[in-house]
Amino acid sequence: MNILAVETSTEYCSVALWQDGVVRERCEHVGQKHSEVLLQMLDTLLKEAGCTMQDVDGIAFGKGPGSFTGVRIACGVTQGLALGAGVGVVGVCTLEALAGASGQDKVIAALDARMGELYFAAYEKRNDEWEEVIAPCLCKAEDAPVLSGKGWFGVGNGFAAGAPTPSPSPTGRGGLAQSYALQLVGVDDKAVPRASAVARIAARSFARGDAVDAALALPLYLRDKVALTTRERATK
């Protein structure tokens, strides 16, 4: 089975091809130029694999949360390609993709949502499947959900937000890392969602028959008022 995957929810643009468990990926830091480079990256990836869109059995995409424009690009391109190829699609939460790429079994995933807020979720791998311990949500670092147990690993640039405190955590960071100081075994605040992780997670969904029609592919937005100021959002 060949599964094509795209991930554009951050300043990175990545594409991947899952071929019966073997994953090939291209990833570039593109800033705001996802729409300019994504299709060319996909074309190059397929050529490297000796495939065409007619060989693709399904398409997966990072559905968010993340950059509003980036998530819409991933969803729109996926819909167009899937409709043209006549295949189903699977949307994968970008926070779960962060967890999937971490190499850890207990993961707190957090992305900087701007305006002093974070996109946040926690996952634990059980029987080789990711299970939500805390569902994706929007929160401030100081209001992050209570999480039980130790041995958690933090991933994503949400852990880079917030200045060090006078009494820093064992990780040497403030903000979210300080909130979970006694529960974390490590932090990778440079990690980003990758198409390779999206593809691996989606492969299980395709195998279960969970793919949907391209027209039903929807982004995951955790912030409804993306165009309002902080004051407007607080008073609405």
N, C-alpha and C positions, 0 to 999 in steps of 0.2 A: 504494500500500500504506500502511496506517495501523498504526503500531506505538506502543503505549502503554508508557511506562517509569516506574518508581518507584525512588527512591533514599533510604534512611533509615538509612544506616550510621553517621552522625555526628549531631551536635545539629541539623543542618539536615534539612529534609524537602523533597524536590523531586519533581515529576512532569513528564513531558514527553510530547508527541505528535509523532511523526515521520510526516510526510505526503509521501511521494515526495520526500524530501530536504529538505523545509522543516520546521524544528523549532520548536515552541511550548512554552514552559516556565513553570512557576511554582515558586518556591523561597522557603522561609521558615525562619528560625531558630526552632525550636520547643522546644528543650531535650529534655525527656523526653515530650513530648506527641504523638509521631508517630501513635499509635493514635487519638487524638482528632481529628486534623485531616486525615489522609491521604485518606480517602474523599471528604470534602468538597472537598478540593483537586482530586482527580481529576474529580469531578462538574463543578466550575467550569471546569476546563480543557477538558473535552469540550464543554460548552455554548458556550464561547468559540470553539471550532473548528467548531461546528455539527455535532457528531458524537454518536453514541450508542455504547454498547458493541457493538451489532450491526454497527457500521462498522469495528470494530477487527479487524485481521488477525493480530495477535500481541502478546504482552506480554513486556517485558524488565524485569529487576530487578537492582539492585546486590546481588550475592550475598555480599559480604564480601571480605576481613575488615573488621571494624569493631565497633561496639557489638553485643554479643550479642543484646540485645532488639531493637534496630533492624533488624538483619539478618533476624531471625526474622519481624518484622512485614512487611518487604518480601516475603519468600518466601511467607508465609501469605496475604497479600492477593493476590499474583500468582496463587497456586494457585486461590484462590476465584473470582477474576474470570475466569481462563482456563477453568476448568471450566464456569462458567456461560455463557461465550461460545462454548465449543467451539473454542478456538484453542490453538496451541502457545506455548511460552515459551522464553526464552533468559536465562540468568544471566550477568552480566558482572562480572568482578572489580572491586572498587571501586578498587584501585590502578591498574588499566588505565584506568578511567574518569578518575582523576586525571590520568594521562598524556594521555588524549584531550582533556581540556579545557585543557591547558597552552599549546597553540599552538606547542609545541616538537617537535623530532624525536628528541632523546635525553633521556630523562627518568628521574630517580631519584624514585620515589614512596614516601612514608613517612607513616604515620599513627601517632599516639601510642596505644600499646596499653595504657598504664598499667603499674604495677608495674615501671617502669624499662625497659620494652621497647617495641619498634616493630614495626609491620607494614610490611614492606619489599619492594620489587621494583624492577627496572630494565627499561625498555623502549626500543626504538629503532624508529622508523617506517621501513619499507622497502616500496617499491612501494605506498605509501598504506595499509599494514597494520601494526599494532603487533606486534612480535615480542619475546618475552621474552628479555632478556639475563641477568637473574637472576630466577628464579621467585619468586612470593610466599613470604615466610618470616617467622618471628618471631625477632627478635634484639635485642640491646642495641646502642646506638649505637657503643660501642667495639669491638663484635664484628661490625660490618657487613661483608658479603662484599666481597672484593676486586673492583674493577671496573677494567677497562682503558680507556685512551683518555681524551681530554679533550672539552670541549664539552658536558658534561652540565648539565642544568637540574634543580634540586631543587624538588619540590612537596609540599605537605601539612604538617600541624602536627607531624609527626615531626621536622621541621627546627627547630621552636621549642623542642623539649625539650633540656635541658642548658644550663647557665650558660656565659657567655663564658669563655674560658680566658685565662691571662696573655698568651699570644701568639695573639690571635684570627686567624681565617682572613680571606682577602680579602673574604669576604661580611659580616664583622663579627659572626659567630655562632660559638658553640662547638658541642659535641655532634656530631651527624651532619654538619653543615656543615664542622666542623673536620676530620672524618675524610676528607672528599673535597675539602679546601680547594684543591688544585692542579688539580682536574678540573672544578670547577663554574664555569659562566659566570653563574649567577644562582640565586636562590632565591625562591620564593613560598610562605611558610609559612602563609599565610591560605587557600590553595586547599583546597576540599573536593570530594569526588565529587559530580557533578551528574547528574540524570536525563537532561539533554540529551546528555551524553557517552555515557551508558549506551545511549540510543536510537540514536545514530549508530553505535556499535560493534556493537550488536545487529542493526542493519539489514543489515549484511554477513553476519552469521550466518544470518539468516532467508533472505537471497538464496541462500545456499549450501545451504539445506535442513537446517540444523543445529538447528532448533528441536526441543524434546522435549515429550512429554505433560506436562501440569501436575503430575501425580502424581510426576514424576521431578525436579521443581525442588528443588534442594538448596542450602542455604547453604554458604559456604566458611568453615570455622573453622580458624584456625591455632593456637589455644590450646585444648587439650583440657580443662584443669583450670581452667575459668573461675570456679569457686566456692571455690577454695582460696586460702589465704594465700600470701604469697611464700615463707615458710619451708616450708610444706607442699609447695608446688610444687617447691622446690629439693631436698627430701629424698625425694620419691617416685620 
